Amino acid sequence: MRRISFPRRKKHSAAHQAEVAIAHDYLTQRGGAERVVLALHKAFPDAPIYTTLYDPERTYPEFKNANIQVSPLNHVKVFRQHHRLALPFLAFISQRIKVPAQQTIVSTAGWAHGFNISGKSLVYCHTPARWLYLTDQYFGKTGIKALTTLFKRVRPLLISWDQRSARGAGKYLANSSIIQERIRNVYGFDVPVLFPPHTIDSASVQQPLDGLEDFLVDNDYFIVVSRLLPYKNVDAVVEAFSLMPHQKLLVVGRGPQKQALEEAAGANVRFASEISDAQMRYAYSHSLGLIAVSYEDFGLTPLEAGAYGKPTLALHAGGFLDTIEENVNGLFIEHSSPANIAEGVERMLASTWDSELIMEHVKKFSEERFIEMIKLHLEELDS
């Protein structure tokens, strides 16, 4: 078998066995899982990060100074830009990624737990692979038909690979109560829960969003922060605001649905995709509140909004049950239909919110506590 090696990035080397390494599926987007990897990188700055794909322009800029080791797939530009196209190949590639470290912290939503790890591993599971166990939800109605058809044909083989990888991995942690249950159902074992941290520093500098100053000037808008994918239900939020032309909505995110959403949106809805952390802080802090109505494995964005004392309207399901205390930092709706969302927005506006109480709630999910628990679990690997 031909040996597959990693292209090395300048000024870094991972040839020797590191004390601690970090493994993650792919770094090609800006999401909650990538925020977790940033928190791990901050805690272990010398730890090399192993991943299948890395696109510095599409993920968080803080990774540019990290020691990132990529797979040969990273040479293919289209995979870096559209990681779903690489799904049929990722199992083959993942099991050939060698991670020479005494301890490896694995951040996975489907692939990194299958890397060839030489030492002990702590697997932080964001979810068992959506594309394997929630295939229709993951690809949605607007998925690429040829890719979806191909993927469903190889799905039984990938499930077999995933099950073997999970059984052969080290100690597991679930990122929410929902994922704890899903791991039990999919893999058949019980694991403890460690909530991921929010990494918003509400005291840091803020910057207005270019071209949206007039739209946001009165601090009278709601905000959605999400990748623009079918299962995120952003289309339902946009439609809800067509029922409320007197209310304003800012959608922050990017993804394959962006053009369709822009075409469906009214004049009271604006979009922002390429924004800095300083602009993200501005968007949160000047909003009336967050709308989050997708089924999430962990409800991170309510914590980010809550760092600024902002409430959230959320779907009464999934990870939001872990991060939202009703009437403290948010309200729930039972269904993500446009009518339900519109009714929920009106309830939010009619409610009185204590920003200090919201911020106090968020402190339970601090980055410091998360890293403290990760280090404790690493110590237990050697006990």
N, C-alpha and C positions, 0 to 999 in steps of 0.2 A: 504494500500500500504506500502510495506517495505521501511523504510527510508534509503536512501543512504548517507553515510557520507564520509568525506575526510580523507585519511590517512595523518597524520600531520608529517612534517619533523622536526627533532630535532632543538631546540633552537628558534623555531618560532611558533607563534600562530596567527590565524585569527579569533578567536572566538568572539572578541569584534568588534564593528562597527568601521572600519577605517574611517578616514577623506576622503582619496582617495585610490581607488584600481585600479588595472589594470587587464583587462581580454583579453585573446588571445586564438585563436583556439587550437593550439598545438605547443609545443616547441620541435620539433624533427628534425630540420634541420637548416641549415645556409643560410638564404635568406634575402631579403630586408625587409620583414614584421617583421622578428625577430630582424633586426637592429633597426626598429622603436620601438619595445618593449624595447630594450636596451637603446635607447635614453630616453624613458619614465621612465625607471627604474633609470637612472642617474638623471633625474629631480625630481623624487619622490622616493628616495631610501628606504623609510619606507613603501611604498605602497605594500601590498601583491599582488602577481600575480596569478590569477586564470586561469587554463588551463585544457584541457582534458587529454593531454599526455605530459610528459616531459622526455627527454633522455639527461642527462648531457653530455654524450660522443658524441652526434651527433649534438648538437647545440652549441652556443657560450659559452665558458668557463666562461664568466663574470656572467652568470646566477647562478653559483654555490653558490654565497653569497646572493642570493635573497630569499625572503620569498615566495616560490612557493607552491601553493595549487593545488593538482591534483585530478582527478576523479578516481573512482575505475577501470576504463579501464587501468590505468597506471600499474596495477599489471600484465597485460598480455604483456609479453616481445615482442611478435611478432607485437603487435599494436604499441609499441614504435619505433620499427625498420621499420615497413611498415604501416604508418598511413592510407593509402588508404584501407587497409583491414578492418579498423574500421568504414569506412564511413556509412554503413547501420545502425550502432548503435549510431552514434554521436548526432543525433537529440534527441533521448530518453535520453541520458546522459546529453547533454547540458542543457536542460530545468530543470534538477535537480541539477545543480551546483548553489548553493546559494552564492551570493556575498553581504555580509553585509557591505556596505560602504555608506557614505553620497553622494559621487560622484565616478563614475566609468568611467575610460577611456577604451573604448572597441576597441581593434585592431582586425578587423575581415575580413576574406575572405570567410566566410560562416557559422560559428558556434557560435562564442562568443557573437554575438548580441542576441542569444537566451538563454543566461544564465539567471538564476533567480536573477535579480538585484533589491535590495531593495530601493536604492536611485535614484538619477538622473544620467543619463548616457550621455556621449559624445561618439558617435560611429564613429571611424575612419575607413572608409571602403576602403580596398585595392581592392576589387571587390565583387559584388554579386557572389555567389558560382559558380565557373567554372563548377563543376561537375553536377550542376543542369541546368544551362542555356547554357553551352558550353560543353556538355557531350562528344561528339565525339572528340572534340579538346583536352579535358582534358585527356581522357584515351588513345587516339591515336590508331594506328594500332597494337601496341605491348602490349596493355593492357591485364590484366589477364581476359580471356574470361568468366570464371564462375562469377567473381566479377562484370564484366561489365554487364552481363546478369541479375544478381540479382539486381544490382543497378538500372537498367532501369525499373525493375518491381516496385520498391518502390519509384521511382522518383516522381510520381504524389503526393504521400503522403508527401514527403520531400519538394516539392515546396509549398504545402499548409502550412506546418510548417514554412518554411522560410518566406513566405509572412506575416503570423501572427506575427512572431518574429520581422520583420522589422517595421511593423506598430506599434508594442508595444514598440519599443526601443525609445531612446531619440533623441537628436539632432545629425544629420548625417553630416559628412564631407567626401568628396571624395578625394582620393589621386592624382587624375589627371583629365584632361579634358575628357579623354576617359571614366573614371569611373563615372564622373558626368553624362555623357550621358547615360551610361549603367544603372545607378541607376534610372534615369528618365524613361528609357524604361521598366525596370524590376519592379520597385516599384511604379512608377507614381508620384514621387515628386522630386522637385528641391532642390539641396544642394550646399553649397559653396565648393570650392576647396582649400585644403591646401597640398602643395607638401611635400612629406616626405624628410627628410634630408639625405645627405650623411654624414657618420660618419668617413671617412678616415682622419687621422691626418698625413699629408704628412711630418711633421717634426719629427715624432716618429722613433724609431729604426727600422732598416731593417735587415733581415736575409736571406741569400741565400737558395734556395730550395735544400734539400738533394738529392743527386743523379742526379741533373740536372745542376750542376755548369758548366760543359763543354758545354752543349746545350745552356745555357743562357749567356755565358760569353761575347759575342760580342754585346749584346744589340740590336740584329737584328731580333727579333721575334715579331709576333703579338700574342695577347692574347684573349681568350674567357673565360669569368667567368659566369658560368651557372650551374643550376641543369641539369643533363643529362636525360631529359624527352623528349618525342616525339615532343611536340609543341615548344620546344626551338630551333629546327632546327640546332643543333650542328652537326648532321650528314651531312648536306649540307655544313657546313664550312669545315669539315674534307675532304669531297669530293672535295671541291674547291681547297684545298691545294695539293691534288693529281694532279691537273692541273698545279700547280706552285711548282714543286719540289725544285726550287731554293729559295723559301721562307719558313720560319719556323713558326710553330704555337704551342703555349702552351695552353692546355685546362685545366682550373681549375674548378673542380666541381665533384660531384658524383651523382649517380642515376642509375636506372635500365638499361639504355642504355650503361653503361660504357664498359662492355665487348665487345659488338658489335662494338662500336666505336673504341676501341683499335685494334680489329681484322681488321677493314677497313682502319686504318690509315697507312700512309707511314712512312718512316724513318724521315721525316721532321716534324712530329707531335709527341708531348709528352704530357703526362697527369700527373696531380697532384690533389690529392683529400684531403688528411689529412694535411692541412697546417695551420700554425699559422697566426695571424694578421701581425706579423713582416715579415713573408714570403710573405704574400699577398701584402704588401706594396712594397717589393722588386720586385715582379713579375710585378706590375703595372709600377713602376718607371723606370725599365730597358727595357720596351717594346717599340716597335715602335708605337703601338696604339691598340685599342680595336676593336673587331668585335662583334656586337650584332644584330642578324638578326631574332630574334623571335618576335612574336607579344606580347608586354609587356603592362601591365596596366599602369606602370610607368617606365620610363627609368632611373633606378638608377645607373647602372654600368658606363654609360658615365660620370656621375658626379664623381664617384670614380676614374676613369682613368684621368679625367680632373683635379683632385686635384694635379696631377703630370705633368700637361701640355700636356697630351697625347690626341690625337684626336680619334674619334670613327667613324667606318663605321657601319651604322645602317639601319634597315628596315624603309622605309618611311611610318610609320603607328604607331598607338597606342601611348603609353606614351613617346616614343622617340620624338614625335612632341613637347612635353613640355620641354624637357631637352637639345635638340640639336638645335643650330642655325647653319644652313648650312654655310660652309666655315669659321666658327668661331671656333667651337669645334668638327666639324665632317662633314661627307658626308652621303647622303642617297642613297640607292638603292631601286628600286621599287618592286623587287621580290627576294625571298631568294633562288634562284636556284644557284647551284655551279658556273655556268658560270657568273651570275650576281655578285656573291661575288668576284670571281677572277678578274673581270673587275673593281670592286670597290676598291679592294686592290691596283691594279695598279694605279688608280686615286689618292688614298691616297699617294702613294709613289711619285707621280709626283707633288703633291701639296706642298706648303710652309705653315708651321704652326707656329703661334706665341704662344709659351707656356705661356707667361704672360697673353695674352688675353684670353686663354682658362681657366686659373686659376681664372681670374677675373670673367668670366661667372659663374663659379661654386660657387662663394661666395653667389650668390643669393639663394642658396639652403642650407644654413648653418644650423647646428643643433640648434644654439642659436636662430635663427629666428623661427624655427619650435616650439621649446618649448615655446617661448614667445607667439606665436599664440595659442597654446594649452591652456596655462594658461588664456589667454584672453577669450577663448570660455568657459572655466570652470566657470569663473566669470559671464559670461552671463547666465549660467544655473540658477543662483540664482537671477538674476535681473528680 
